[in-house]
Amino acid sequence: MAGKERTYVGRCASWCVLLLVLLCIHHVSSISQLTDTHGIIQSTNYPLPYPDNLNVRWEINVKAGHRVKLYFIEFDLEPGTKGCNADYVLVLSGNNTLGKFCGRETPDVSLTSLSNNMVVVFHSDYSTPKRHTGFDAHYVAEDINECMDGTDECEHFCHNGIGSFYCSCQFGYTLDQDQKTCTVHCSGNVIESPSGVITSPGYPYSYPRQSECDWLIRAEAGYVISLTFEDFDVESHSDTKCPYDALRIKQDKRTLGPFCGNMKSDWPQEIQADELIKIFFVSDKSGLNRGFRARFRSLGKPCEEIEGPTNGAMSLLNNTVGNEALFSCDEGYRLVGQASRTCLKSGKWSGNGTTCEVVRCPRLQRRVNHGRITMSQDPPIYDSSASYSCDSFYELNSLEVVRVCQSDGTWSGEEPKCIPICGKSSITPRGRTRSRIIGGKEAREGSWPWVVKIEARSKTYRVNNLCGGSLISENWVLTAAHCVTATKIILKGLYGQKLPADSITISLGIHAFNGSNIERGVIEVFRAPSYDTALFDGDVALLLLDSPVVLTRQIRPLCIPDDETFSNDEFSEFVTLEDTEAIAVGWGTTGRTSRSETLQEVYLPLVNLETCNDAMRSPVTVDMLCAGLADGGRDTCYGDSGGPLMLKASNERYYAYGITSWGEGNCAQQGKYGVYSRVGNFADWIREVTQI
C-alpha cells in the first residue's frame, strides 16, 4: 500500500505541476469599456465552451439621465455552491451588487443600474469538470424618469424628458434661476383689455404665502369700468378685521376695504369707476385659502337720446360709446343723410340728422303717340299711378294699362304703346252671300276699310296695272308681288325686276273706283325672298308709304295672323274645308270685260290643297291655298290680284288669310279654283320688315 501511495503521490505531483503550467498559460484578465446606447456582452468563445481562469470585466457607461438595463438570453455556467464561488457572473452598480449568477438556469429578471453606469464581471476558476458554453447578454440605455423617482427637486411640477427633466410652476408663479423653486410676482399688473378675469395667484388652489399683488385697470375716455367678484375666500380673524391676508380696492380717488373672509357679506360689492380701479392683495406666512376670482369689463357711457326718422326706422342695441344707430326708410322712401351714426366718447352722436324722403319717379309726357296718360299725382311719387288710354281706332299693345311708381323710383312694367286696331270695321259688312265678284255683290261702303287700290304706271316697264291691297299699319300695304313686278317677257333686262317705287300710287278709303279717296305714294318695295316670277310662288309684297295715313272710319288696318290665330277648336286648320268660307274683295272684272266701279265682295269656300293640285295644271305649293267652288260660279278675277282673302277669327277680327294671286282659264270656271298666297307662312317676314 505504501508503494502504491507513493506512486499515486508521484503521479499527482507531476499532474499538478502540469496543471499549474496550463493555468498560467490560459489565464486572461481584461476590461472592456462600453458607451453605446445598447450592446451585447458574451462570455469568451461563446457559443463554444469558455476557458478556465478567466476574470473579464465590462464597464458600461451611458449618457447622464439614463440607466443601464441588462438581461440574459442564454446562460450556461458551471454549477457552484450557494454563493457561486466557482464560475459566476457578477453585476455591480456603484457600490451595490445587483446580482451574482451561476449554473445553467438563465436569470429570469432584468437588471437595472442605479445610475448611468454598470459593471459586469465574468469569473471562471482553474477547472471545469464539464465544459460549458457561457452566456449571451444584452444591455440598453433606459431614460430615467426623475419625476417618478422623486429626484427632481421641483417645488411644484416636474416634467420628464429624454435624459433630463424640467420644472414648472402653478399659475401666478414664476420659476427662479435655480430652475426648481417657484415664487410669485404679482405686482405691477396693468390690464389693457376691455374685459376679462382677475384671480389671486394659484386660484382655485390656495394662494401663495407672503405675496404682495396689485392689478391696475384703466378706463378709456367715454367708458366706465365695472368690477364684480364671483368667488371670495381670504383668510380672516374672528376678532380683528383682516389682520393676516387682505384685499383693498382703489376706486378712482377712493380706497375701499380691507376685505377678507368667505361669506357673501364679506365680498366687495359691484364696483364702478370712471377713471381706474386698482386691486391690492397681501398674504402672510400661513393659510390655505383659495383666494378670489373677479370679472371686469368696460361699459360705454350713454349718448344723448336719438330717434329714428319719420317714415323710417332705427336699429340700436344700446346708446353707449362705440355703438351704432342704423337707419332705414319705409318702402317708397329714400334715406337722406347718413345710414348710421356712432355714439362718440363725448356723449354726442356722429354726423347730422337723417331723414326719409318720399321716392319720386320721372315725369311722363301727358300725350303719347296716338294716346294719352292720366296721372294720379303730379309730380309723381311712390305708389302714384299713370293710366294709359288710346285715341279712336287705336288700342294698347299690353293688358297692363296702369303703371305704378315703384320704390326704386322707376315705373312698373314696360311702357304700353297705342297701336292701330286691326281687323275691325266701323261699318258692319253685309254678311255672307252666294254671289260672285264676277257680276257679284257690292260691298257695303266703308265695311272693308283696309282695302286699297294699287295702280302702277310706267312707260319704261310698259305697265298699267290695277291691283288690290290691304293696309296693315299707318305706313305699310300688303299686296301680291306680281303686282309690283315687271312680268312681260318682251322686256329684256327688266323682266322679273321690281317696279320703281315712284311708279306706284295707293288709294285708301275708297269705295267707288273713281270716287273720293286719300292717296299716298310709295318710297320702297319689298318682295318675299322666295318669290318666283314664273311660278307665282311666294307671291307676297310690302309697300312702304311715303307718309303715314290718318286712321278714320274709312281707313283702318287688317290683321296679320300668328301661330295662335287659327289654332282653336273653331278653326283647327279647317278640318272640314267645305264648311269654311273666306271673304274676297276687289274692283276686278265682274264680267268678261267689265271692271267693277264699286268694291265687290264674295264668300269663297276653302279647298283642300290636294284637291286643288289635281284640278290645276300649274303646281300649287305649300305657300299657296285655294278657294272657290268645284262647280264654278264664285271667284276672284282680273284686277282683284293683291287683294285680301279674309277669315274672321274667334276674337271677331278679320285677318289676311290669303292674297289673291293667280288662276287658270276663265274666272269662276267649273273645275278650277282661285289660288292665293298663304299669308301665315310669311307672317314672321312681314313683322320683321314692318316692325308691327
Steps between C-alpha positions, in 0.01 A plus 500: 500500500774739582662443167175564324447809697838630404435419142165690517663792669773511245256491218283767667797724551595485135137558390464795734814661360362461148164643609661803654692564178181473295315732736771759462489468122119538474436763768350819344411824673331785290286814536260623226356853491146520346337840428239427230130525581471123457730201456575131551716338767608136450733265679831424335472264198117503523322283384803265541604402849680774691852436635602476863659769713313794349446831670327725240350843581258713294447861610182649343460879509198667329389865479400686815129477576492134393535162671643175368259210462655152462329170419635154417405301189704182560673385819714185553763516774652239730262439787645619823421523865229721633731800483616423143868480604618308191397649164264798518374828350497799737297817419585822688364858507725731696553334839186292463485140383205449269547125462740204494411205276631149421373162386288427194182689592460822296424791740133587444531862610647804327750704697490882511784717620446769763683760292636530149768231544511124558785247541474135388769256620542143364717263703600134434722300734790269423293195407170403346404132523268546203535759231232783496411753225481806726241778450347746251369831650364827354493845651315820407502860629164585660382855574472582871160644599627741762143613568394146598813439704454816703850618420380806308490748791230701318295711738177481298494291181753265341504411129710208386707521181741271322810498712381789716203676661375853550287677762201734467279694737136550573317786332607830653849373592832532318799267495809629679851493358566160661230366264337315790361753745167681433431852615210734436544844337161659472563873537493764230230330290350750254193371315415645158231262375137625511385196697642200679553313827739573788587225751731468795819306419440125477118531504299279557779344706635674807677826432873531584629620831669835547369640174437862409290540185334788321301541176423831328204537262467832319184629335505638146341838448129454463499168688424384856682206665282245676654242742300205639631227732390144417686317779670621819690305769771697685634409845324696773493534880198490723609790721709726279417635156727324247824486706668236275395501140302787347368649176458876442355680199569852374194639322614812314618711798321297770645194679270212606575218746671311641300188398546144625292195598284271286143603578300677231471795730881523513534538121553838338182612327491590129734793448495756219756768422535774240881503490663198666465205734806365680497177705754439780539152654743388776551167682708399802707188574209263560160401369345272240213714366423490127489878446265682262369522146365829359366594156547846350371671189493844346155640432447791270337810643159578349452762228207740490165368384459451126189424293439332168384701198135554407391237245794288607650296781810490719691193620702555820619236748589760759601864499844465656839602361604316186154372414335589172148613427395360162226677304268367232197636319160355434428368153463788260734729692871561458759587761632854505812534713704229668385139521669468840618721786744404776486584869819697568706526819374855538147370548395643161399313186715520187366668187180695455132414501363236263163529324288285269379670184227358279622341176416690183467352153585680173221712361318351203375688196123541515472424129646189339482393139126456425413504870522674835609441861292594802704554818359439848754750637733749342790506559483121541611349831515148637182300442342761272368365169504581131199377298541456124222540242499519121334716236219369283599214270795413726549259788773424755741220414499384864244381749669723758336840455621640833861546608598567861788707639715239678716524810819515291380810313411318178165436336365147508483294185584592143348816360193395297456633148190595307481290186232505230198281566524246222231289337206696636272707283300799609227385260369142518546308171188374321565140596522177309346487148515254217593757241835517324726795431442435135152656495533492876356691789603849586656531845349734752691825473772529768451140621850395382703807606841335444452423130708728275525546126850471351582649163838454337580703188839509328582548130845353555359181647193514273262449789156640569397268780202502731527293819353487842679502833450518875606773741672325797628812685520876455808450279469163328289329231492125433447381142610238246861511380396461133306830529832687542714288267581534129338184362509552125760271347554742213663742747853376463710584803196618697301180527462393864626828640314706757310797363637836603338617823410836348291328232254375759201688645289384792134608544353451849150543644353437156173329409415616149786439258528866410351634819655732755800350679828558679812443292851408600815435309744214563862550599614134516384160374578173681431161342506169689849344467347179356298672227516314166389716206415203275321280753347779712635318807556734796276761332514747790618864506510791745477866401635776725286815468662837451315632809284345772122501451256631757263227614129577460176308470589441134871425547597226746756212486449128449652248745793270421455150650746332734541140612210526743247677278341195339603233750182479710218251466302729270769478232743215582648563157155462344442127541195522279610753241171485312329653805751785527453802282742790458412846369664655195455863395614713208422718198591229250311379199139405565428386144713401205621855448326728745684629806305568819448867576435427869664267750365146476505215750455126472510206742711209375530152653857389568625202299732218606849545354504148353164556333620831362822349361299233319289769334781736392766459233756717682630378838335625817769522772478497879532880493170518311138422578188457285141623524192473283233254388560187295190593300632853448294813534692676776854628459732796491612627164725741309565818700441325834866386527671610819170540681432313825336163554373543856390279789321621809669360813339413832592845633262653242786650301579449132841365400681485168489124446598523133599742221332468159772362273409300188254270327449295182246533221205729535415648836250289701547214251365159596771262622746782569580696814655831594853477643615729784831556682484353851566803724568299816815352342638853454381654828846501663654667194220758492552590867877513461477748209216717632574474876126485575 
